[in-house]
Amino acid sequence: MEGTGLRSVGSHCSISEMDDYDLSKLLDKPRLNIERQRSFDERSLSELSIGLSRGLDNYESAYSPGRSALDTPASSARNSFEPHPMVAEAWDALRRSLVHFRGQPVGTIAAVDHASEEVLNYDQVFVRDFVPSALAFLMNGEPDIVKNFLLKTLQLQGWEKRVDRFKLGEGVMPASFKVLHDPVRKTDTIMADFGESAIGRVAPVDSGFWWIILLRAYTKSTGDVSLAETPECQRGMRLILSLCLSEGFDTFPTLLCADGCSMIDRRMGVYGYPIEIQALFFMALRSALAMMKHDTEGSEFIERIVKRLHALSYHMRSYFWLDFQQLNDIYRYKTEEYSHTAVNKFNVIPDSIPEWVFEFMPTRGGYFIGNVSPARMDFRWFALGNCIAILSSLATPEQASAIMDLIEARWDELVAEMPLKISYPALENHEWRLITGCDPKNTRWSYHNGGSWPGSSFSSSLDFFTNFNDFLLRKKKECRA
């Protein structure tokens, strides 16, 4: 994400930690050989990689406007080896999940499961779920579907949004949408969900962030800045940011988020300032800063973004970060401290530290905890927030390296034979009943609650996840260098 615009705002930005990494160069470096006890063939898994390592650098050679969407992925032709059978299977699943609106592909449904009679909303295009699919299409030289998705969701943003007679903010993006085909009239219509149909009736906070991030990914991948510079996209970004940058009673630069308003779309005790939303917020701000035009309206937002980035990065790196030393400091906190000289600024009671943290925290390593609010720290590990913190440079190089150290040290607990667990540890017994509301979908070690979430969009983009794991390990090496 080089050239994010941080340097273009002059004296407003002096945070050296925000300098971008050249991701394409990082990915071309030799892989870091780290011995791990794995239950699968590491070499065969590495062959699942077909796009990320050379995806952006070789975009021009990969993209052929005349190529059919059903052809073999162009990225596989750039390698000397035959694609792993699982890659072909994943691409086939991804193609079958495509959703068309008036003849144009506009996204992929959340899951393809013909064995299940109860589809609920899994036959819809979710904004967050489409992102890994979109990245796969971009790496494979198929940007049109991503552009169609961006424009269609932008159109939906303009709809009037009401939930039980209450009007939502103008900038809210839908959680999902469904295309309804009428074979008799031969017409297509779209039904969007802004929370009025969702389980728990909650509006998504992260959809707007993912939209901005994906717009930036499209711009970087294609080199086409014209889409982001259109008045419609500029206005869409401003509407999203207006919701997030509004001033009120909150004394923190972090963004308040209710339970169920993010990827963890069920009650899991993440109300407050969950790490996932803060990391996405930071990444969306940086992406918007790179694309916002320096006109009359854009300049005002640029100044507000820069100020918020400074405050947010300081807050997250200072108060959400936990390592062995910080854990010892918290354990020795004094309580009921008053005035600006207080060390225990959130009045965290040391007795509230769960016992599992002391066994989980290695002497070398660290992570961003799940939540920080008055008298309460959520010490759980959340994968998405920590990984996005690294990719967006919310984490300092030292913190990024420490997160990788933690994953290495706790590989069996966090990874084992599956992708990274969404959260750790799982809520169990009375705690599960109290916090989740006895939600059967979130029983211990399943779904959001300590398990992995290999949904359709994510498993179809298996090559992305394989490379993402390798990328994190190489980024760790770069940080140490």
C-alpha positions as CSV (number, residue, x, y, z in Angstrom):
1,M,0.0,0.0,0.0
2,E,2.8,2.4,-0.8
3,G,1.8,5.9,-1.6
4,T,-1.1,6.0,0.9
5,G,-1.0,9.7,0.9
6,L,0.5,10.1,4.4
7,R,3.5,11.9,2.9
8,S,1.3,14.2,0.8
9,V,-0.3,15.9,3.8
10,G,3.0,17.4,4.9
11,S,3.6,18.2,8.5
12,H,0.4,16.4,9.6
13,C,2.1,13.0,9.6
14,S,5.4,12.2,11.3
15,I,4.7,8.7,12.5
16,S,7.6,6.7,10.9
17,E,5.9,3.5,11.9
18,M,3.2,4.1,9.3
19,D,5.7,3.9,6.4
20,D,4.4,1.2,4.1
21,Y,6.1,-2.1,3.5
22,D,6.6,-2.9,-0.2
23,L,4.5,-6.1,-0.1
24,S,5.4,-7.3,-3.5
25,K,9.1,-7.2,-2.8
26,L,8.5,-8.9,0.6
27,L,6.7,-11.8,-1.1
28,D,9.5,-12.4,-3.5
29,K,12.1,-13.0,-0.8
30,P,13.2,-16.6,0.1
31,R,10.8,-18.3,2.5
32,L,11.7,-18.5,6.2
33,N,12.3,-22.1,7.1
34,I,10.9,-22.7,10.5
35,E,10.5,-26.3,11.8
36,R,7.0,-27.0,13.0
37,Q,5.3,-30.2,13.9
38,R,2.7,-30.4,11.2
39,S,0.3,-33.2,10.3
40,F,0.4,-32.5,6.6
41,D,2.9,-32.3,3.8
42,E,4.3,-28.7,4.0
43,R,5.7,-29.0,0.5
44,S,2.4,-30.0,-1.1
45,L,0.6,-27.2,0.8
46,S,3.0,-24.6,-0.5
47,E,2.1,-25.7,-4.0
48,L,-1.5,-24.5,-3.4
49,S,-0.1,-21.0,-3.9
50,I,-1.0,-19.8,-7.3
51,G,-1.3,-16.0,-7.1
52,L,-0.2,-13.9,-4.2
53,S,3.6,-14.2,-4.4
54,R,3.6,-12.8,-7.9
55,G,0.1,-11.6,-8.2
56,L,0.6,-7.8,-8.1
57,D,4.0,-7.7,-9.9
58,N,2.7,-9.9,-12.8
59,Y,-0.7,-8.4,-13.1
60,E,-0.3,-7.2,-16.6
61,S,0.9,-10.6,-17.9
62,A,-2.0,-12.3,-16.1
63,Y,-4.8,-10.2,-17.3
64,S,-6.3,-11.0,-20.7
65,P,-9.6,-9.2,-21.5
66,G,-10.6,-11.9,-23.9
67,R,-10.2,-14.8,-21.5
68,S,-13.3,-16.7,-20.4
69,A,-14.2,-16.7,-16.8
70,L,-14.3,-20.5,-16.9
71,D,-10.7,-20.9,-18.2
72,T,-7.9,-22.2,-16.1
73,P,-6.7,-19.5,-13.7
74,A,-4.1,-17.5,-15.4
75,S,-1.9,-17.4,-12.4
76,S,-1.3,-21.2,-12.6
77,A,0.3,-20.7,-16.0
78,R,3.0,-18.5,-14.4
79,N,4.4,-21.4,-12.4
80,S,6.4,-24.4,-13.7
81,F,4.4,-26.9,-11.6
82,E,0.9,-28.2,-12.2
83,P,-1.7,-26.6,-9.8
84,H,-2.6,-28.7,-6.8
85,P,-5.9,-30.6,-7.4
86,M,-7.3,-28.8,-4.4
87,V,-6.7,-25.4,-6.1
88,A,-8.7,-26.5,-9.1
89,E,-11.5,-27.7,-6.8
90,A,-11.4,-24.4,-4.9
91,W,-11.7,-22.4,-8.2
92,D,-14.5,-24.6,-9.4
93,A,-16.4,-24.0,-6.1
94,L,-15.7,-20.3,-6.4
95,R,-17.1,-20.2,-10.0
96,R,-20.2,-22.0,-8.9
97,S,-20.8,-19.5,-6.1
98,L,-21.0,-16.6,-8.6
99,V,-24.1,-14.4,-8.4
100,H,-25.2,-12.5,-11.5
101,F,-27.4,-9.4,-11.8
102,R,-28.7,-8.6,-15.2
103,G,-26.1,-10.7,-16.8
104,Q,-23.1,-9.3,-14.9
105,P,-21.3,-11.1,-12.0
106,V,-21.7,-9.0,-8.8
107,G,-20.4,-11.3,-6.1
108,T,-20.3,-14.8,-4.6
109,I,-22.8,-16.3,-2.2
110,A,-21.8,-17.1,1.3
111,A,-21.9,-20.9,1.0
112,V,-22.8,-23.5,-1.5
113,D,-24.3,-26.5,0.3
114,H,-26.8,-28.5,-1.7
115,A,-27.1,-31.1,1.1
116,S,-28.7,-28.5,3.4
117,E,-32.4,-27.7,3.1
118,E,-32.2,-24.7,5.4
119,V,-30.1,-22.0,3.6
120,L,-31.2,-19.1,5.8
121,N,-29.1,-16.2,4.4
122,Y,-26.2,-18.2,3.2
123,D,-27.5,-17.8,-0.4
124,Q,-26.7,-14.1,-0.2
125,V,-23.7,-12.1,-1.1
126,F,-22.0,-10.9,2.1
127,V,-19.7,-7.9,1.9
128,R,-17.2,-9.3,4.3
129,D,-17.3,-12.8,2.9
130,F,-16.8,-11.6,-0.7
131,V,-13.5,-9.9,0.2
132,P,-11.2,-13.0,0.0
133,S,-13.0,-14.1,-3.2
134,A,-12.4,-10.6,-4.6
135,L,-8.7,-10.8,-3.8
136,A,-8.6,-14.2,-5.6
137,F,-10.2,-12.7,-8.6
138,L,-7.9,-9.7,-8.6
139,M,-4.8,-12.0,-8.3
140,N,-6.2,-14.0,-11.2
141,G,-6.6,-10.9,-13.4
142,E,-10.4,-10.8,-13.3
143,P,-11.1,-7.3,-11.9
144,D,-14.5,-6.8,-13.5
145,I,-16.5,-8.8,-11.0
146,V,-14.8,-6.7,-8.2
147,K,-15.7,-3.5,-9.9
148,N,-19.3,-4.6,-10.4
149,F,-19.5,-5.5,-6.7
150,L,-18.1,-2.2,-5.6
151,L,-20.5,-0.2,-7.7
152,K,-23.5,-2.3,-6.8
153,T,-22.9,-2.1,-3.0
154,L,-22.3,1.7,-3.4
155,Q,-25.7,1.9,-5.0
156,L,-27.3,0.1,-2.1
157,Q,-25.6,2.5,0.3
158,G,-27.9,5.2,-1.1
159,W,-31.0,3.3,-0.1
160,E,-33.1,4.6,2.8
161,K,-32.4,2.2,5.7
162,R,-35.0,1.6,8.4
163,V,-35.2,-1.0,11.1
164,D,-38.4,-1.1,13.1
165,R,-39.3,2.5,12.0
166,F,-35.8,3.7,13.0
167,K,-33.7,5.3,10.3
168,L,-30.0,4.2,10.1
169,G,-27.1,6.5,9.3
170,E,-26.8,7.5,5.6
171,G,-23.3,5.9,5.2
172,V,-24.2,2.4,6.5
173,M,-23.3,-0.3,4.0
174,P,-25.4,-3.5,3.8
175,A,-24.3,-6.7,5.5
176,S,-25.5,-8.7,2.5
177,F,-27.7,-8.6,-0.5
178,K,-29.7,-11.2,-2.5
179,V,-30.5,-11.2,-6.2
180,L,-34.0,-12.3,-7.0
181,H,-34.6,-13.7,-10.5
182,D,-38.1,-13.6,-12.0
183,P,-38.1,-16.1,-14.9
184,V,-41.6,-15.1,-16.1
185,R,-40.9,-11.3,-16.3
186,K,-37.3,-12.0,-17.0
187,T,-36.2,-9.3,-14.5
188,D,-33.7,-9.2,-11.7
189,T,-34.2,-7.3,-8.4
190,I,-31.9,-6.9,-5.4
191,M,-32.9,-7.2,-1.8
192,A,-30.4,-5.7,0.7
193,D,-30.1,-6.5,4.4
194,F,-28.9,-3.6,6.6
195,G,-29.8,-5.4,9.8
196,E,-33.6,-5.5,9.5
197,S,-33.5,-9.2,8.6
198,A,-30.3,-10.2,10.4
199,I,-30.2,-12.6,13.3
200,G,-30.3,-10.3,16.3
201,R,-31.3,-7.3,14.1
202,V,-27.9,-5.7,14.2
203,A,-26.4,-3.5,11.5
204,P,-22.8,-4.2,10.3
205,V,-20.0,-1.9,11.4
206,D,-17.3,-3.6,9.3
207,S,-19.0,-3.6,5.8
208,G,-18.1,0.0,5.2
209,F,-14.5,-0.6,6.2
210,W,-14.2,-3.7,3.9
211,W,-15.7,-1.7,1.0
212,I,-13.0,1.0,1.3
213,I,-10.2,-1.6,1.7
214,L,-11.5,-3.5,-1.3
215,L,-11.7,-0.3,-3.4
216,R,-8.0,0.3,-2.5
217,A,-7.1,-3.3,-3.4
218,Y,-8.8,-2.9,-6.7
219,T,-7.0,0.4,-7.4
220,K,-3.6,-1.1,-6.5
221,S,-4.1,-4.3,-8.4
222,T,-5.4,-2.7,-11.6
223,G,-3.6,0.6,-11.5
224,D,-7.0,2.2,-12.4
225,V,-7.6,5.2,-10.1
226,S,-10.5,6.5,-12.1
227,L,-13.1,4.4,-10.2
228,A,-12.0,5.7,-6.8
229,E,-11.9,9.2,-8.1
230,T,-15.5,9.2,-9.3
231,P,-17.9,11.5,-7.4
232,E,-19.9,8.5,-6.4
233,C,-17.0,6.7,-4.8
234,Q,-15.7,9.8,-3.2
235,R,-19.1,10.5,-1.7
236,G,-19.4,6.9,-0.5
237,M,-16.1,7.1,1.4
238,R,-17.1,10.4,3.0
239,L,-20.4,9.0,4.1
240,I,-18.7,6.0,5.8
241,L,-16.1,8.2,7.4
242,S,-18.7,10.7,8.6
243,L,-20.2,7.9,10.8
244,C,-16.8,6.9,12.2
245,L,-15.2,10.3,12.7
246,S,-18.1,12.0,14.4
247,E,-17.4,13.6,17.7
248,G,-19.4,12.8,20.7
249,F,-19.0,11.8,24.4
250,D,-16.4,9.1,23.8
251,T,-13.0,9.9,25.2
252,F,-11.3,7.2,23.2
253,P,-10.2,7.3,19.5
254,T,-11.4,3.7,19.1
255,L,-14.8,3.0,17.6
256,L,-17.7,1.7,19.7
257,C,-19.2,-1.5,18.4
258,A,-22.1,-3.6,19.6
259,D,-22.2,-7.4,19.8
260,G,-22.9,-9.0,16.5
261,C,-21.9,-6.1,14.3
262,S,-18.7,-7.5,13.0
263,M,-17.5,-10.8,11.5
264,I,-18.5,-12.4,14.8
265,D,-22.1,-11.8,14.0
266,R,-23.5,-13.4,17.2
267,R,-23.3,-12.5,20.8
268,M,-19.8,-13.3,22.0
269,G,-19.1,-10.6,24.6
270,V,-17.2,-8.3,22.2
271,Y,-19.3,-5.2,22.9
272,G,-17.2,-2.1,23.3
273,Y,-14.0,-1.7,21.3
274,P,-13.2,-5.1,19.7
275,I,-9.8,-5.5,18.2
276,E,-11.2,-6.6,14.8
277,I,-13.1,-3.4,14.3
278,Q,-10.3,-1.1,15.5
279,A,-7.8,-2.8,13.1
280,L,-10.2,-2.6,10.2
281,F,-11.0,1.0,11.1
282,F,-7.3,1.8,11.0
283,M,-6.7,0.1,7.7
284,A,-9.8,1.7,6.1
285,L,-8.6,5.1,7.3
286,R,-5.2,4.6,5.6
287,S,-6.9,3.3,2.5
288,A,-9.3,6.3,2.3
289,L,-6.4,8.7,2.9
290,A,-4.7,7.3,-0.2
291,M,-7.8,7.7,-2.4
292,M,-9.5,10.9,-1.0
293,K,-9.2,13.8,-3.5
294,H,-7.7,17.0,-2.3
295,D,-10.8,19.1,-3.1
296,T,-12.9,21.3,-0.8
297,E,-14.7,18.4,0.8
298,G,-11.9,15.9,0.7
299,S,-9.3,18.1,2.3
300,E,-11.4,18.4,5.4
301,F,-11.6,14.6,5.7
302,I,-7.9,14.2,5.1
303,E,-7.1,16.4,8.1
304,R,-9.5,14.5,10.3
305,I,-8.2,11.1,9.1
306,V,-4.6,12.1,9.9
307,K,-5.5,13.3,13.4
308,R,-7.5,10.1,14.1
309,L,-4.7,7.8,12.8
310,H,-2.2,9.4,15.2
311,A,-4.5,9.1,18.2
312,L,-5.7,5.6,17.2
313,S,-2.3,4.1,16.6
314,Y,-1.0,5.5,20.0
315,H,-4.1,4.2,21.8
316,M,-4.0,0.7,20.3
317,R,-0.2,0.2,20.7
318,S,-0.2,1.4,24.2
319,Y,-3.4,0.0,25.8
320,F,-4.4,-3.0,23.7
321,W,-0.9,-4.5,23.6
322,L,-0.1,-7.4,25.9
323,D,3.2,-9.2,26.3
324,F,4.9,-10.9,29.2
325,Q,6.2,-7.6,30.7
326,Q,2.9,-5.8,30.3
327,L,1.1,-8.8,31.9
328,N,3.3,-8.5,34.9
329,D,2.7,-4.7,35.1
330,I,-1.1,-5.2,35.0
331,Y,-0.8,-7.9,37.7
332,R,0.7,-5.3,39.9
333,Y,-1.7,-2.4,39.1
334,K,-3.0,-0.2,41.8
335,T,-6.7,0.5,41.6
336,E,-8.8,3.6,42.2
337,E,-6.2,5.9,40.8
338,Y,-7.3,9.4,39.9
339,S,-5.8,12.3,37.8
340,H,-3.8,12.3,34.6
341,T,-0.8,10.7,36.3
342,A,-2.7,7.4,36.9
343,V,-0.9,4.3,35.6
344,N,-4.0,2.1,35.7
345,K,-6.0,4.4,33.4
346,F,-8.9,2.0,32.9
347,N,-9.1,0.9,36.6
348,V,-8.5,-2.8,35.7
349,I,-8.7,-5.0,38.8
350,P,-5.7,-7.4,38.7
351,D,-7.9,-10.2,40.1
352,S,-9.9,-10.0,36.9
353,I,-7.0,-11.5,34.9
354,P,-8.0,-15.1,33.9
355,E,-5.6,-17.8,34.9
356,W,-5.3,-19.2,31.4
357,V,-3.4,-16.0,30.3
358,F,-0.4,-16.8,32.4
359,E,0.0,-20.2,30.8
360,F,-0.8,-18.9,27.3
361,M,1.6,-16.0,27.2
362,P,5.1,-17.0,26.2
363,T,8.1,-15.2,27.6
364,R,8.8,-14.1,24.0
365,G,5.8,-12.9,22.0
366,G,2.7,-10.8,22.4
367,Y,-0.7,-9.8,20.9
368,F,-3.4,-7.2,20.8
369,I,-6.1,-8.3,23.3
370,G,-9.7,-8.5,22.3
371,N,-11.1,-5.4,24.1
372,V,-10.3,-2.6,26.5
373,S,-12.9,-0.7,28.5
374,P,-13.3,0.7,32.0
375,A,-12.6,-2.0,34.6
376,R,-12.5,-4.7,32.0
377,M,-9.9,-6.2,29.7
378,D,-10.9,-9.0,27.3
379,F,-7.7,-11.0,27.2
380,R,-8.9,-13.4,24.5
381,W,-6.9,-13.9,21.2
382,F,-8.7,-12.8,18.1
383,A,-7.1,-13.8,14.8
384,L,-8.6,-11.3,12.3
385,G,-7.8,-8.3,14.4
386,N,-4.2,-9.3,15.0
387,C,-3.5,-10.3,11.4
388,I,-5.1,-7.0,10.0
389,A,-3.0,-5.1,12.6
390,I,0.1,-6.5,10.9
391,L,-1.0,-6.0,7.3
392,S,-2.1,-2.4,8.0
393,S,1.0,-1.5,10.1
394,L,-1.1,-0.7,13.1
395,A,1.3,-3.0,14.8
396,T,4.9,-1.7,15.0
397,P,7.6,-3.9,13.5
398,E,8.4,-5.2,17.0
399,Q,4.8,-6.0,17.8
400,A,4.3,-7.7,14.4
401,S,7.3,-9.9,15.1
402,A,6.0,-10.6,18.6
403,I,2.6,-11.7,17.2
404,M,4.4,-14.1,15.0
405,D,6.4,-15.4,17.9
406,L,3.2,-16.0,19.8
407,I,1.7,-18.0,16.9
408,E,4.9,-20.1,16.7
409,A,5.0,-20.7,20.4
410,R,1.3,-21.6,20.6
411,W,0.9,-23.3,17.2
412,D,-1.0,-26.3,18.6
413,E,-3.5,-24.1,20.3
414,L,-4.0,-21.5,17.6
415,V,-3.5,-23.4,14.4
416,A,-3.0,-27.2,14.7
417,E,-4.4,-28.8,11.5
418,M,-6.8,-25.9,10.6
419,P,-6.5,-22.2,9.7
420,L,-6.1,-19.9,12.6
421,K,-8.8,-20.1,15.2
422,I,-11.1,-17.1,15.1
423,S,-10.8,-16.7,18.9
424,Y,-9.0,-18.4,21.8
425,P,-9.8,-19.8,24.3
426,A,-13.4,-20.9,23.9
427,L,-16.1,-19.8,26.3
428,E,-17.4,-22.8,28.3
429,N,-20.0,-23.9,30.8
430,H,-21.6,-21.1,32.8
431,E,-19.4,-18.5,31.1
432,W,-20.7,-19.6,27.7
433,R,-24.4,-19.5,28.9
434,L,-23.9,-16.1,30.4
435,I,-22.0,-14.4,27.6
436,T,-23.5,-16.0,24.5
437,G,-27.0,-16.4,25.7
438,C,-26.8,-20.2,25.4
439,D,-26.3,-19.8,21.6
440,P,-26.1,-23.3,20.2
441,K,-24.2,-22.1,17.1
442,N,-21.4,-20.9,19.5
443,T,-20.9,-24.0,21.6
444,R,-17.3,-24.4,22.8
445,W,-14.6,-24.9,20.1
446,S,-17.0,-24.4,17.2
447,Y,-17.9,-21.5,14.8
448,H,-16.9,-18.2,16.4
449,N,-16.2,-19.7,19.9
450,G,-12.7,-21.0,19.7
451,G,-13.1,-22.7,16.3
452,S,-12.2,-22.1,12.7
453,W,-14.6,-20.8,10.1
454,P,-13.8,-22.4,6.7
455,G,-16.8,-20.9,4.9
456,S,-17.4,-21.1,1.2
457,S,-15.7,-17.8,0.3
458,F,-12.7,-18.5,2.6
459,S,-12.1,-22.1,1.6
460,S,-12.5,-21.2,-2.1
461,S,-9.7,-18.8,-1.6
462,L,-7.5,-21.4,0.0
463,D,-4.5,-20.2,-2.1
464,F,-4.8,-16.8,-0.5
465,F,-4.8,-18.2,3.0
466,T,-1.8,-20.4,2.2
467,N,0.2,-17.5,1.0
468,F,-1.1,-15.3,3.8
469,N,0.5,-17.7,6.3
470,D,3.8,-17.7,4.4
471,F,3.6,-13.9,4.1
472,L,3.2,-13.5,7.8
473,L,6.3,-15.6,8.5
474,R,8.3,-13.7,5.9
475,K,7.1,-10.4,7.4
476,K,8.3,-11.5,10.7
477,K,11.8,-12.1,9.3
478,E,11.7,-8.7,7.6
479,C,10.8,-7.0,11.0
480,R,13.7,-8.7,12.7
481,A,16.1,-7.7,9.9
